[in-house]
């Protein structure tokens, strides 16, 4: 029988942390061995799984962490920095969905790929990973077609376009051997003139409780190709992160992508 992977969660008391813990109830691939929370958290010291005698306890640091195979991080820049320290010190694979990272930590993460297996993503939906791959291929095959990316999210979302929409734009731009910085059009209002060839346009919809929708429209003369992903359940992001963790554990050092995870079997 194959031993379960020893999993640690950084940011275990957050929304994504709770989603990961819920999924672990029915996932025999993993054994939760450490659950890190922020210093001062009301969860610190409490059992993760109430009513289970040998349940791991939430901890505000990594000093008492047992042996770990892979860390999944959805915390914040400070929590990620601590998780990274532990992973580098012990050669542990790290999966992270933390965003809003400053330059100094970004530089550390860039260097960390020389020493540990590291996978970062703004969106852990496996469907979005497939969408990204398809858009990259279509953009390369149809370089002269106009490209518009339309995204929709709930009304509480603070940023626009979404990080996922921007990532799709970057993938398409790279496939066309250019950059998003030189091709993106984020706003159209008034007399804008004709569409500039090679531009990648973005449109944003906000309202209600939309989890997330992304459509890439490749528009040619007399025909149009639309690639769409719709998320209806936030748990897909936790599922994708666990799939990434299972795939990444034991991999060689380097910067891996979610597209690597869907490329083939472990």
C-alpha angles and dihedrals in degrees: 000000000000115000115242115250113259104240131195123191121209110202092025096163096053128094094269091041090057091047091052092048091050092053093048090067089075101028113096092182091080142050114199107225104162135025115190122200134175119280109269094026115151087229094060110123096007122121113263093217110041116221095021112113098210096039115142114247128232110259132194093215143022100246094106098036114133124221110310132195099192139002124213112201128197099149123102136276093286093047092045091052091055092046090049091052090054094045093050092047093052104028095248125162114245130208114187137181095173114130136183092066122167125230097262094056091042088056091050091050091049090054093043090069088072090063110029140025106265130184122181129177138166090212123031096191108129088209091058089050089056090045090053092052093048092048091050091052094044093048091053094047093044103037095155096052118102115251126211125175118203121189133182130194141161119289095254095064111119104201133059134228094028120247089246092054090051091049089052089050092051092050091051093046092050090050087055091047095247137093134257090232091065099039108035122112111190102170136038121180135147121351100351097164125224121335112271113240114250094019120142108215127203130204125185132206123188127183150107119353101321107158094202140309128185128183126182111199117198106192124195135164108298096350142062134199117207124192113190137180123186123190116204100168127044091213089079089078092055091046090052092049091053091048089051091048092051091049096044100049109104095013121134120263115282146095107288128189134216087245087064088058093057094042094088148318122313 
